[in-house]
Amino acid sequence: MTATGNAAIHYLEQFREQRPELPGREPAWLDGLRREALEHLATAGLPTPRDEAWKYTNVSSIAAQAFTPAAPGAAVPDRALLESLLEPGLGGPRLVFVNGRYLPELSSPPALGGGVRVRPLAAALAEGGESLRPHLAWPPGDGSGFTALNTAFMADGACIELAPGARLEEPLHLVFVGGEDVLASPRNLIIAGAESSATVVEEYVGPEGGRYLTNTHTRISLEEKAQLVHYRLNRESLRAFHMGELRIRQAAGSRFVSTAVALGGLISRTEVRVDFSGEGAETRLNGLYVASGRQHTDHHLHIDHRLPGCTSEQFFKGVLDGAARGVFSGRVVVHPDAQHTDARQSNKSLLLSRNAEMDARPQLEIYADDVKCAHGATVGQLDGDALFYLRARGVGEAEARHLLIHAFVGDVLDRIPLPPLRQALERLLWARLDRREAAGA
C-alpha cells in the first residue's frame, strides 16, 4: 500500500478513537459531514503527484509521518514560549489557538456589539451551529484529501460574523500555534453581511525545530458590497508541514483584498479558490514567498469569473535560495456569461542560488469575447549590472544584494497598509537574509 493510503488508514483509526471528544457531535448534519469526508479520505487518500493539481508538490513525506490529531487537554508550550511566538503583535483584539484549539488566557477578543460577533468555532458548534451549516458544508469530491482530513477533525477555529453594515474597527489577529508531532485542523469562518467591513490577520507559527502538521481551512462569504482585507502569514517551524486552504464566495459589488506571506514550513502549500456569485465583485490576491535550504512552497490559485463586470488580480513574488523549490499555479476561468471581466495575473521569482528551482504555471481559460485579461511569469537572478553599479559606488556586496532584494519584494510589502505588520515582516525577511550571509551562502 502507498504511503498516502497508509496515512488515510492511520487517520481513520485516529478518528474512531477521538470521535467522542470532537465538538459538535450532537447535530446530525455535522456528524454526516464528518463521515462523508472520511469516506472520501478512505477512497482517495492524500494527493500524489499523479493528481494534476499536485504535480509539483509531493506530500509522501507528510503521509509517512504518524501525526496525532490534537485532543482536548493536550499539552501546550509554556506561557513564555507562547508569548515569544506571538510577535508581531498588532496591538488590537487577538484570538490565540494552540494545536488548533482556543486558548483564552492569551486571547483578547474584540468588544461585543455593533453587529460584530467573534467567538471560537467550538463554542458556536456547542450551541448547535445550525446557521453555520451552509458555510461548513463540503460537497463530496470537492477538494483534496487534506480538505477531507480537515473536515473530519475540525474541532475549533475562529468564527467571525458581521451583520449588514457592521464594521470591525480594529484588525483582528488570529494566531495558530503548532505543537510537536500533532495534527492541528483549524476551521475558520468569516461571514460578512451586506456593506460590512473588516480586516483579519491569520498567522501560523511554531516553536523552532518543531515537527508537526497544520492542516487549516478558512471559508469566507461576502454579501453585497461587503469588504474584507485579509492577511495570511506563515512562519511555521522550518521542520513543520503546512497545508492551507482558503475559499471565498463573493456577492455583487463585494471587495476582497488578500496578502499572503510564506516564510516557514519544510513543505507548505496554500490553495485559494474564489467564486464570484454576483456582478461587479473585485478580488486582489497578493503574495510573497521566501524559502531557503530544502524548503518547498506552493501557491495554487483558482478564480472563477461566472458573471459580468468582475475584477481579479494575482500579484505574487518569490525569493528562493539554497535548494529550495517554489511552485505557483494561477488559473483564471472566464465563463461565457462573464462579459466585461478584467483579470490580471503576474508571478515573478528571484533565484539566489544555482540549486533553487521555480515552477510557474499561469493559466487563462477565456470563453467570453468582451474581456481584458493578461498573465505572465518570469524567473531570474539578481541583475549583474545593477550589482556591479552598486559595488562600483562603494556599496559592499552583501548590502548591495540586500538593496536589490529589498527593491524586488518591496512591491508586495508596499501593498500592506498596516505599519506594524509591514515593519514586522521586513524584520523577519532581513533576519532570514542575515542568517544566509552569515552562513556564507
C-alpha positions in Angstrom: 0.0 0.0 0.0 1.2 3.5 -0.8 2.3 6.0 1.9 -0.8 8.1 1.2 -3.0 5.0 1.6 -1.4 4.1 4.9 -1.9 7.7 6.1 -5.6 7.5 5.3 -5.8 4.3 7.4 -3.9 5.9 10.3 -6.3 8.9 10.4 -9.4 6.7 10.1 -8.2 4.8 13.2 -7.5 8.1 15.0 -11.0 9.4 14.1 -12.6 6.3 15.7 -10.5 6.8 18.9 -11.2 10.5 19.2 -14.8 10.7 17.9 -16.4 11.2 21.4 -14.1 14.1 22.1 -14.9 16.1 18.9 -17.2 19.1 19.4 -20.5 19.4 17.6 -21.2 15.6 17.9 -24.9 16.1 18.5 -26.1 17.8 15.2 -26.8 15.0 12.8 -25.8 17.2 9.8 -22.3 17.7 11.3 -21.8 14.1 12.1 -22.9 13.3 8.5 -20.4 15.9 7.1 -17.5 14.3 9.0 -18.4 10.8 7.8 -18.7 11.9 4.2 -15.3 13.4 4.5 -13.9 10.2 5.9 -15.4 8.2 3.1 -13.6 10.5 0.6 -10.3 10.2 2.5 -10.6 6.4 2.7 -11.3 6.2 -1.1 -8.9 8.8 -2.4 -6.2 9.0 0.2 -3.9 12.0 0.3 -3.0 13.6 -3.0 0.0 12.4 -5.1 2.0 13.9 -8.0 -0.3 11.9 -10.3 -3.0 14.4 -9.4 -2.6 17.3 -11.9 -3.2 19.9 -9.2 -0.4 18.4 -7.1 2.0 17.6 -10.0 4.9 19.6 -8.5 4.3 19.0 -4.8 5.0 15.6 -3.4 3.5 15.0 0.1 4.8 11.5 0.7 7.0 12.7 3.5 3.9 14.1 5.2 2.0 10.9 4.6 4.9 8.9 6.1 4.5 10.8 9.5 2.1 9.4 12.0 0.8 12.7 13.4 -1.7 12.6 16.3 -4.8 14.8 15.9 -4.9 17.3 18.7 -7.2 16.3 21.5 -8.7 18.4 24.3 -6.3 18.8 27.2 -3.2 18.1 25.1 0.0 19.6 26.4 0.7 23.1 25.2 4.0 25.0 25.2 4.8 27.0 28.4 3.5 30.6 28.5 6.9 32.2 28.0 7.5 30.3 24.8 4.0 31.1 23.6 4.4 34.8 24.2 7.7 34.8 22.4 6.0 33.3 19.3 3.2 35.9 19.3 5.3 38.7 17.8 4.5 40.6 15.6 1.5 41.9 17.6 -0.8 44.4 16.1 -1.9 45.8 19.5 -5.7 45.1 18.9 -8.0 42.2 19.5 -6.5 38.7 19.3 -7.6 35.1 19.4 -4.9 32.5 20.1 -5.2 28.8 19.2 -2.7 26.1 20.3 -2.8 22.8 18.4 -6.0 24.1 16.7 -7.8 24.8 20.0 -8.7 28.2 21.6 -6.5 29.4 24.4 -8.5 32.1 26.3 -5.7 33.1 28.7 -3.6 34.6 25.9 -6.6 36.0 23.9 -8.2 39.4 23.9 -11.4 39.2 21.9 -13.0 42.4 20.5 -15.7 44.1 22.4 -19.2 42.7 21.6 -21.9 44.8 20.0 -22.2 46.8 16.8 -23.3 43.8 14.8 -19.9 42.1 15.2 -19.8 38.6 16.7 -16.4 36.9 17.2 -16.1 33.5 19.0 -14.3 30.2 18.8 -15.9 27.8 16.4 -16.2 25.2 19.1 -18.5 27.5 21.1 -20.7 28.1 18.1 -21.0 24.4 17.4 -21.8 23.7 21.1 -24.9 25.9 20.6 -26.0 23.8 17.7 -24.4 25.8 14.9 -27.4 25.4 12.5 -26.8 28.8 11.0 -23.2 27.8 10.1 -24.3 24.7 8.3 -24.2 26.1 4.7 -20.7 27.6 5.5 -19.3 24.4 6.8 -20.8 22.1 4.1 -18.3 20.4 1.9 -19.7 18.7 -1.3 -18.2 15.2 -1.6 -15.3 15.1 -4.1 -14.8 18.9 -3.9 -11.3 19.2 -2.6 -8.3 17.1 -1.8 -7.6 14.5 0.9 -6.4 17.4 3.1 -9.8 19.1 2.7 -11.4 15.9 3.8 -9.0 15.5 6.7 -9.7 19.0 8.0 -13.5 18.4 7.7 -13.3 15.2 9.7 -11.2 16.6 12.5 -12.2 20.2 12.6 -12.7 21.0 16.3 -12.1 24.7 16.7 -11.1 27.9 14.9 -12.4 31.4 14.6 -16.0 32.2 13.8 -16.4 35.8 12.7 -19.9 37.1 11.8 -20.7 40.6 10.7 -24.2 41.9 10.5 -25.2 44.0 7.5 -23.5 47.4 7.7 -21.3 46.3 10.7 -17.7 47.4 10.9 -14.8 45.7 12.8 -12.9 48.9 13.7 -9.5 47.3 14.5 -7.7 44.5 12.7 -8.5 41.1 14.3 -5.4 39.0 14.8 -5.8 35.2 14.7 -2.7 33.3 15.9 -2.4 29.5 15.4 0.5 27.8 17.3 1.6 24.2 16.3 2.9 21.6 18.7 5.3 18.7 18.4 4.0 15.6 16.5 0.5 17.0 16.4 -2.0 17.3 13.6 -3.9 20.6 14.0 -7.1 21.2 12.0 -8.3 24.7 12.5 -11.5 25.7 10.6 -12.2 29.4 10.3 -15.4 31.1 9.1 -15.7 34.7 8.1 -19.3 35.7 7.3 -19.7 39.3 6.2 -23.2 40.8 5.8 -24.1 43.4 3.1 -21.9 46.5 3.2 -20.0 45.3 6.3 -16.2 45.6 6.5 -13.3 44.1 8.5 -9.6 43.4 8.5 -8.4 40.0 9.6 -4.8 38.7 10.1 -4.3 34.9 10.1 -0.8 34.0 11.5 0.6 30.4 11.8 3.7 29.9 14.0 5.5 27.1 15.8 8.4 26.6 18.1 11.8 26.4 16.3 12.7 22.9 15.4 9.1 21.6 16.0 7.8 18.9 13.6 4.0 18.9 13.2 1.3 19.3 10.6 -1.0 22.3 10.4 -3.9 21.5 8.1 -6.1 24.6 8.0 -9.2 25.7 6.1 -10.8 29.2 6.0 -14.1 29.8 4.4 -15.2 33.4 3.6 -18.6 34.6 2.5 -19.0 38.2 1.4 -22.5 39.5 0.8 -23.4 42.5 -1.4 -20.8 45.4 -1.1 -19.1 43.8 1.8 -15.3 44.5 2.1 -12.7 42.3 3.7 -8.9 42.9 3.9 -7.2 39.6 4.7 -3.6 38.8 5.6 -2.2 35.3 5.9 1.3 34.9 7.4 3.0 31.5 7.5 6.1 31.5 9.8 5.9 27.9 10.9 8.9 25.9 12.1 11.2 25.0 9.3 10.7 21.3 10.1 6.9 21.6 10.1 4.4 21.0 7.4 1.6 23.4 6.4 -1.4 22.7 4.3 -3.8 25.7 4.0 -7.0 26.2 2.0 -8.9 29.5 1.5 -12.3 29.6 -0.2 -14.1 32.8 -0.9 -17.6 33.4 -2.2 -18.3 37.0 -3.3 -21.7 38.5 -3.9 -22.4 41.6 -6.1 -20.1 44.6 -5.5 -18.1 42.9 -2.8 -14.4 43.5 -2.4 -11.7 41.1 -1.1 -8.0 42.0 -0.8 -5.6 39.3 0.4 -1.9 39.4 1.1 -0.2 36.0 1.8 3.4 35.8 3.1 5.0 32.4 3.3 8.3 32.2 5.2 8.0 28.9 7.2 7.4 25.2 6.8 9.6 22.5 5.3 6.7 21.8 2.9 3.9 24.4 2.7 1.0 24.8 0.3 -1.7 27.3 0.2 -4.7 26.8 -2.1 -7.0 29.7 -2.8 -10.3 29.5 -4.7 -12.5 32.5 -5.5 -16.1 32.2 -6.8 -17.9 35.3 -8.0 -21.6 34.9 -7.4 -22.6 38.4 -8.2 -21.8 41.1 -10.7 -19.2 43.8 -10.2 -17.2 42.0 -7.5 -13.5 42.5 -7.0 -10.7 40.3 -5.6 -7.0 41.1 -5.3 -4.6 38.4 -4.3 -1.1 39.4 -3.4 1.6 37.1 -2.2 5.3 36.8 -1.2 7.2 33.6 -0.6 10.8 33.3 0.7 12.4 29.9 1.0 15.9 28.5 1.6 17.6 25.2 2.4 15.3 22.4 1.2 12.0 24.2 1.8 9.2 23.7 -0.7 6.5 26.3 -1.0 3.4 26.1 -3.3 0.7 28.5 -4.1 -2.3 27.2 -6.0 -4.9 29.8 -7.1 -8.2 29.3 -8.9 -10.6 32.2 -9.8 -14.0 31.6 -11.4 -15.5 34.5 -13.3 -19.1 33.5 -13.8 -20.9 36.8 -14.0 -20.3 40.2 -15.8 -18.1 43.0 -14.6 -15.9 41.3 -12.1 -12.2 42.2 -11.5 -9.4 39.9 -10.3 -5.7 40.4 -9.8 -3.0 38.0 -8.8 0.4 39.5 -7.9 2.9 37.1 -6.4 6.7 37.4 -6.0 9.2 34.9 -4.5 12.8 34.7 -3.4 14.4 31.2 -3.4 17.8 30.2 -2.1 19.8 27.0 -1.4 18.0 24.0 -2.8 14.5 25.5 -2.2 11.7 24.9 -4.6 8.7 27.2 -5.4 5.5 26.5 -7.2 3.0 28.9 -8.5 -0.2 27.8 -10.3 -2.6 30.5 -11.0 -5.7 29.6 -13.0 -8.4 32.1 -14.1 -11.6 30.8 -15.8 -13.8 33.3 -17.6 -17.2 31.7 -18.3 -19.4 32.5 -21.3 -21.6 34.9 -19.3 -18.7 36.8 -17.7 -18.5 39.7 -20.2 -16.5 42.8 -19.2 -14.2 40.7 -17.0 -10.9 42.4 -16.0 -8.4 39.7 -14.9 -4.7 40.1 -14.4 -2.0 37.7 -13.2 1.7 38.2 -12.5 4.3 35.9 -10.9 7.9 36.8 -10.6 10.6 34.8 -8.8 14.2 35.5 -7.9 16.7 32.6 -7.6 19.7 33.3 -5.4 21.5 30.0 -6.0 22.0 27.5 -8.8 20.2 24.8 -7.0 17.0 26.7 -6.3 14.0 25.8 -8.6 10.8 27.5 -9.6 7.8 26.0 -11.4 5.3 28.7 -12.6 2.0 27.9 -14.3 -0.1 31.0 -15.1 -3.3 29.9 -16.8 -6.1 31.7 -18.6 -9.3 30.0 -19.9 -11.5 32.5 -21.6 -14.9 31.7 -23.0 -16.2 35.3 -23.4 -15.2 37.8 -26.0 -15.5 41.2 -24.3 -12.9 41.0 -21.6 -9.5 42.3 -20.6 -7.2 39.5 -19.5 -3.4 39.3 -19.1 -0.9 37.0 -17.4 2.8 36.4 -17.2 5.6 34.8 -15.2 9.3 35.4 -15.0 12.1 33.6 -13.2 15.6 35.1 -13.0 18.6 36.0 -10.9 19.9 39.3 -9.4 20.8 41.7 -12.1 24.6 41.6 -12.5 24.8 45.1 -14.0 22.8 46.6 -11.1 25.0 44.7 -8.6 28.2 46.0 -10.3 26.8 49.5 -10.4 26.3 49.5 -6.6 29.7 47.8 -5.9 31.4 50.5 -8.1 30.0 53.2 -5.8 31.4 51.7 -2.7 28.5 49.5 -1.5 29.5 46.2 -0.1 28.4 43.0 -1.8 26.1 41.8 1.0 24.5 45.3 1.3 24.1 45.6 -2.5 22.3 42.2 -2.6 20.1 43.3 0.2 19.2 46.5 -1.6 18.3 44.7 -4.8 16.3 42.0 -3.0 14.5 44.8 -1.0 13.6 46.5 -4.2 12.3 43.3 -5.6 10.0 42.4 -2.7 9.1 46.0 -1.9 6.2 45.9 -4.4 4.4 43.4 -2.3 5.3 44.9 1.1 4.1 48.3 -0.1 0.6 46.7 -0.6 0.3 46.2 3.2 -1.2 49.4 4.7 -0.8 48.2 8.3 2.5 49.7 9.5 3.1 47.3 12.5 2.5 44.2 10.2 4.6 45.6 7.4 7.5 46.5 9.7 7.4 43.1 11.4 7.6 41.4 8.0 10.5 43.4 7.0 12.4 42.4 10.2 11.6 38.8 9.5 12.8 39.0 5.9 16.0 40.7 6.7 16.7 38.3 9.6 16.5 35.5 7.1 18.9 37.2 4.7 21.3 38.0 7.5 21.4 34.3 8.5 22.1 33.5 4.9 25.0 35.9 4.6 26.4 34.7 8.0 26.4 31.2 6.7 28.3 32.3 3.6 25.5 31.1 1.2 
